[in-house]
Amino acid sequence: MEWGMANRMAQLIQSDGHALFLPVDHGYFQGPTRKLEEPRKTIEPLLPYADALFITRGVLRSSVDPDNSKPIILRVSGGTSVVGKDLANEGITTSMEEAIRLNVAAVGISVFVGSDYEKESLLNLSKLVNEGERYGIPVMAVTAVGKELEKRDARYLGLACRIAAELGARVVKTYWCEEFDRVTRGCPVPVVMAGGPRVETTLEVFEFVYDGIQKGAIGVNLGRNIWQNEFPVAMIKGMQAVIHKKANPEQAQEIYDTEKGKQAKK
């Protein structure tokens, strides 16, 4: 691996082999998502606890101070919205030259395996990998499922992750599922979790993240389960403990409850 590529990967994946990525790119197709209406207010208190931000160029420029940042994973796919016909009909929105100007650690793109635009999205990934390898910038592939949430099973996610790795993605972002070890075992590059089933409690979030780590994920790329929580700093501290301090779900919940109590008193 070339020095530049290796250096960028080391910025993203910490010395313990794990990573906590914070995605705040949701507005690129959802608009002003709840609790992300004002990105700077969402990002600033959470930034010290994240290993990297997954973000679009517009929000990066407007809402993140260049002298107080973390490694950036730049969202470079888009062109569709929640009110359009098909979320899978994405293209590449941002050039690799722009990524270099923004001094990013990686770029991220969605792929839609099994959709009407499967070929286009996979070729977009391939083109991006070609450019990324030329400039030493890793590509993170996101195994998106659009509105078809029933696709989140081990067979489908394992297929999508393996294809992304085969096409050259250096990291794959995918969903937690039952039999998650089948997904990670078949993917020869690092896997981060995008989320999991809809749950009602913070403990359940810690439980599926802990399970995923035990089954081969290196960490998370988790957004709404953190910044839509009523106590997001407490939530990210608990998550950090699971990922970097080998805390179990109950220990993470204890950290969350303690930090929640401190924040509630302010």
C-alpha positions as a Python dict, from the first residue, in 0.01 Angstrom:
ca = {
    (1, 'M'): (0, 0, 0),
    (2, 'E'): (137, 341, -97),
    (3, 'W'): (232, 575, 190),
    (4, 'G'): (-47, 825, 120),
    (5, 'M'): (-315, 556, 110),
    (6, 'A'): (-175, 392, 423),
    (7, 'N'): (-160, 728, 602),
    (8, 'R'): (-522, 810, 522),
    (9, 'M'): (-638, 466, 632),
    (10, 'A'): (-448, 511, 959),
    (11, 'Q'): (-630, 840, 1016),
    (12, 'L'): (-963, 660, 986),
    (13, 'I'): (-895, 331, 1164),
    (14, 'Q'): (-737, 387, 1502),
    (15, 'S'): (-439, 199, 1645),
    (16, 'D'): (-672, -48, 1819),
    (17, 'G'): (-813, -145, 1480),
    (18, 'H'): (-1151, 15, 1546),
    (19, 'A'): (-1332, 328, 1426),
    (20, 'L'): (-1622, 554, 1517),
    (21, 'F'): (-1736, 746, 1210),
    (22, 'L'): (-2008, 1009, 1252),
    (23, 'P'): (-2224, 1055, 941),
    (24, 'V'): (-2397, 1391, 898),
    (25, 'D'): (-2458, 1358, 523),
    (26, 'H'): (-2829, 1281, 546),
    (27, 'G'): (-2938, 1617, 405),
    (28, 'Y'): (-2803, 1531, 60),
    (29, 'F'): (-3124, 1339, -10),
    (30, 'Q'): (-3345, 1404, 297),
    (31, 'G'): (-3309, 1780, 332),
    (32, 'P'): (-3317, 1928, 685),
    (33, 'T'): (-3341, 1602, 879),
    (34, 'R'): (-3470, 1619, 1238),
    (35, 'K'): (-3191, 1725, 1477),
    (36, 'L'): (-2972, 1805, 1175),
    (37, 'E'): (-3153, 2121, 1069),
    (38, 'E'): (-2853, 2329, 1175),
    (39, 'P'): (-2553, 2105, 1109),
    (40, 'R'): (-2296, 2310, 1299),
    (41, 'K'): (-2499, 2287, 1621),
    (42, 'T'): (-2524, 1910, 1580),
    (43, 'I'): (-2161, 1851, 1487),
    (44, 'E'): (-1966, 2071, 1730),
    (45, 'P'): (-2044, 1896, 2063),
    (46, 'L'): (-1995, 1550, 1909),
    (47, 'L'): (-1677, 1617, 1713),
    (48, 'P'): (-1432, 1549, 2000),
    (49, 'Y'): (-1560, 1193, 2035),
    (50, 'A'): (-1570, 1091, 1666),
    (51, 'D'): (-1278, 943, 1473),
    (52, 'A'): (-1402, 1087, 1141),
    (53, 'L'): (-1694, 1278, 989),
    (54, 'F'): (-1890, 1151, 688),
    (55, 'I'): (-2013, 1472, 528),
    (56, 'T'): (-2089, 1654, 202),
    (57, 'R'): (-1869, 1932, 71),
    (58, 'G'): (-2135, 2197, 124),
    (59, 'V'): (-2189, 2121, 491),
    (60, 'L'): (-1816, 2071, 544),
    (61, 'R'): (-1745, 2422, 419),
    (62, 'S'): (-2035, 2587, 599),
    (63, 'S'): (-2040, 2403, 929),
    (64, 'V'): (-1696, 2264, 1021),
    (65, 'D'): (-1405, 2485, 1123),
    (66, 'P'): (-1093, 2387, 927),
    (67, 'D'): (-870, 2449, 1229),
    (68, 'N'): (-1071, 2217, 1456),
    (69, 'S'): (-1166, 1914, 1255),
    (70, 'K'): (-1129, 1539, 1242),
    (71, 'P'): (-1051, 1327, 935),
    (72, 'I'): (-1314, 1377, 668),
    (73, 'I'): (-1491, 1110, 463),
    (74, 'L'): (-1648, 1308, 181),
    (75, 'R'): (-1987, 1200, 46),
    (76, 'V'): (-1946, 1214, -333),
    (77, 'S'): (-2261, 1043, -463),
    (78, 'G'): (-2610, 1188, -497),
    (79, 'G'): (-2850, 1339, -746),
    (80, 'T'): (-3170, 1193, -601),
    (81, 'S'): (-3406, 1283, -316),
    (82, 'V'): (-3676, 1131, -99),
    (83, 'V'): (-3944, 1291, -318),
    (84, 'G'): (-3797, 1155, -640),
    (85, 'K'): (-3881, 832, -819),
    (86, 'D'): (-3586, 616, -718),
    (87, 'L'): (-3313, 680, -461),
    (88, 'A'): (-3092, 429, -640),
    (89, 'N'): (-3052, 650, -948),
    (90, 'E'): (-2742, 825, -812),
    (91, 'G'): (-2437, 965, -983),
    (92, 'I'): (-2098, 1095, -873),
    (93, 'T'): (-2142, 1456, -762),
    (94, 'T'): (-1792, 1559, -659),
    (95, 'S'): (-1458, 1529, -839),
    (96, 'M'): (-1149, 1372, -691),
    (97, 'E'): (-973, 1705, -744),
    (98, 'E'): (-1229, 1864, -513),
    (99, 'A'): (-1163, 1591, -256),
    (100, 'I'): (-792, 1668, -273),
    (101, 'R'): (-858, 2043, -233),
    (102, 'L'): (-1062, 1965, 77),
    (103, 'N'): (-780, 1745, 213),
    (104, 'V'): (-1009, 1454, 288),
    (105, 'A'): (-906, 1118, 431),
    (106, 'A'): (-1152, 921, 217),
    (107, 'V'): (-1453, 949, -12),
    (108, 'G'): (-1782, 764, 21),
    (109, 'I'): (-2035, 647, -236),
    (110, 'S'): (-2357, 443, -221),
    (111, 'V'): (-2414, 127, -420),
    (112, 'F'): (-2759, -21, -480),
    (113, 'V'): (-2718, -392, -542),
    (114, 'G'): (-3032, -555, -681),
    (115, 'S'): (-3194, -227, -786),
    (116, 'D'): (-3282, -108, -1137),
    (117, 'Y'): (-2963, 100, -1119),
    (118, 'E'): (-2733, -172, -988),
    (119, 'K'): (-2496, -156, -1287),
    (120, 'E'): (-2472, 222, -1285),
    (121, 'S'): (-2402, 245, -912),
    (122, 'L'): (-2140, -31, -924),
    (123, 'L'): (-1967, 128, -1220),
    (124, 'N'): (-1973, 460, -1032),
    (125, 'L'): (-1791, 283, -748),
    (126, 'S'): (-1539, 133, -990),
    (127, 'K'): (-1465, 470, -1150),
    (128, 'L'): (-1423, 631, -810),
    (129, 'V'): (-1188, 355, -695),
    (130, 'N'): (-978, 404, -1009),
    (131, 'E'): (-939, 773, -928),
    (132, 'G'): (-891, 713, -557),
    (133, 'E'): (-611, 465, -617),
    (134, 'R'): (-443, 712, -852),
    (135, 'Y'): (-433, 979, -581),
    (136, 'G'): (-400, 762, -272),
    (137, 'I'): (-752, 829, -141),
    (138, 'P'): (-950, 533, -3),
    (139, 'V'): (-1310, 478, -109),
    (140, 'M'): (-1582, 374, 136),
    (141, 'A'): (-1873, 192, -29),
    (142, 'V'): (-2214, 226, 135),
    (143, 'T'): (-2446, -71, 74),
    (144, 'A'): (-2763, 133, 46),
    (145, 'V'): (-3106, -27, 34),
    (146, 'G'): (-3313, 282, -41),
    (147, 'K'): (-3667, 239, 88),
    (148, 'E'): (-3653, -142, 69),
    (149, 'L'): (-3562, -208, 431),
    (150, 'E'): (-3658, -575, 408),
    (151, 'K'): (-3331, -630, 217),
    (152, 'R'): (-3133, -600, 540),
    (153, 'D'): (-3055, -970, 582),
    (154, 'A'): (-2722, -1151, 590),
    (155, 'R'): (-2755, -1301, 243),
    (156, 'Y'): (-2821, -969, 70),
    (157, 'L'): (-2577, -761, 276),
    (158, 'G'): (-2308, -1025, 240),
    (159, 'L'): (-2352, -1015, -137),
    (160, 'A'): (-2343, -635, -152),
    (161, 'C'): (-2039, -605, 75),
    (162, 'R'): (-1841, -867, -114),
    (163, 'I'): (-1913, -702, -449),
    (164, 'A'): (-1805, -362, -311),
    (165, 'A'): (-1481, -514, -183),
    (166, 'E'): (-1420, -695, -510),
    (167, 'L'): (-1452, -364, -697),
    (168, 'G'): (-1188, -207, -477),
    (169, 'A'): (-1358, -34, -184),
    (170, 'R'): (-1112, -2, 105),
    (171, 'V'): (-1393, 13, 366),
    (172, 'V'): (-1757, -99, 344),
    (173, 'K'): (-2044, 54, 537),
    (174, 'T'): (-2340, -176, 583),
    (175, 'Y'): (-2628, -255, 819),
    (176, 'W'): (-2618, -483, 1118),
    (177, 'C'): (-2837, -791, 1079),
    (178, 'E'): (-2895, -1132, 1228),
    (179, 'E'): (-2602, -1363, 1145),
    (180, 'F'): (-2383, -1056, 1095),
    (181, 'D'): (-2073, -1273, 1108),
    (182, 'R'): (-2173, -1413, 767),
    (183, 'V'): (-2144, -1060, 628),
    (184, 'T'): (-1805, -977, 778),
    (185, 'R'): (-1657, -1320, 712),
    (186, 'G'): (-1725, -1284, 340),
    (187, 'C'): (-1591, -929, 315),
    (188, 'P'): (-1210, -906, 293),
    (189, 'V'): (-1196, -534, 380),
    (190, 'P'): (-1299, -355, 703),
    (191, 'V'): (-1673, -327, 769),
    (192, 'V'): (-1844, -51, 967),
    (193, 'M'): (-2208, -62, 1076),
    (194, 'A'): (-2453, 194, 943),
    (195, 'G'): (-2727, 99, 1185),
    (196, 'G'): (-2960, -185, 1258),
    (197, 'P'): (-3325, -259, 1330),
    (198, 'R'): (-3553, 13, 1465),
    (199, 'V'): (-3523, -7, 1842),
    (200, 'E'): (-3686, 169, 2136),
    (201, 'T'): (-3404, 205, 2388),
    (202, 'T'): (-3041, 313, 2397),
    (203, 'L'): (-2948, -24, 2546),
    (204, 'E'): (-3076, -200, 2234),
    (205, 'V'): (-2854, 24, 2019),
    (206, 'F'): (-2552, -64, 2231),
    (207, 'E'): (-2652, -431, 2208),
    (208, 'F'): (-2655, -453, 1828),
    (209, 'V'): (-2335, -249, 1800),
    (210, 'Y'): (-2163, -473, 2057),
    (211, 'D'): (-2286, -782, 1873),
    (212, 'G'): (-2155, -647, 1544),
    (213, 'I'): (-1812, -575, 1692),
    (214, 'Q'): (-1796, -927, 1833),
    (215, 'K'): (-1886, -1060, 1489),
    (216, 'G'): (-1618, -880, 1293),
    (217, 'A'): (-1712, -515, 1236),
    (218, 'I'): (-1436, -265, 1312),
    (219, 'G'): (-1682, -1, 1430),
    (220, 'V'): (-1973, 215, 1327),
    (221, 'N'): (-2077, 487, 1087),
    (222, 'L'): (-2378, 574, 1298),
    (223, 'G'): (-2568, 902, 1277),
    (224, 'R'): (-2932, 921, 1379),
    (225, 'N'): (-2895, 677, 1667),
    (226, 'I'): (-2649, 929, 1810),
    (227, 'W'): (-2753, 1283, 1716),
    (228, 'Q'): (-3128, 1223, 1727),
    (229, 'N'): (-3091, 1100, 2085),
    (230, 'E'): (-3208, 1355, 2342),
    (231, 'F'): (-2861, 1334, 2497),
    (232, 'P'): (-2629, 1291, 2197),
    (233, 'V'): (-2301, 1352, 2382),
    (234, 'A'): (-2392, 1086, 2637),
    (235, 'M'): (-2482, 853, 2352),
    (236, 'I'): (-2157, 898, 2161),
    (237, 'K'): (-1957, 851, 2483),
    (238, 'G'): (-2131, 520, 2543),
    (239, 'M'): (-2070, 422, 2182),
    (240, 'Q'): (-1705, 517, 2209),
    (241, 'A'): (-1673, 287, 2510),
    (242, 'V'): (-1813, -11, 2317),
    (243, 'I'): (-1589, 50, 2017),
    (244, 'H'): (-1262, 158, 2176),
    (245, 'K'): (-1276, 40, 2538),
    (246, 'K'): (-1433, -304, 2495),
    (247, 'A'): (-1732, -208, 2709),
    (248, 'N'): (-2033, -437, 2702),
    (249, 'P'): (-2385, -296, 2644),
    (250, 'E'): (-2462, -267, 3015),
    (251, 'Q'): (-2140, -77, 3082),
    (252, 'A'): (-2211, 154, 2787),
    (253, 'Q'): (-2561, 214, 2923),
    (254, 'E'): (-2413, 306, 3260),
    (255, 'I'): (-2183, 559, 3093),
    (256, 'Y'): (-2480, 698, 2901),
    (257, 'D'): (-2692, 730, 3216),
    (258, 'T'): (-2411, 903, 3406),
    (259, 'E'): (-2342, 1152, 3125),
    (260, 'K'): (-2713, 1205, 3073),
    (261, 'G'): (-2747, 1301, 3439),
    (262, 'K'): (-2461, 1552, 3409),
    (263, 'Q'): (-2609, 1710, 3097),
    (264, 'A'): (-2958, 1724, 3246),
    (265, 'K'): (-2824, 1934, 3536),
    (266, 'K'): (-2672, 2195, 3304),
}
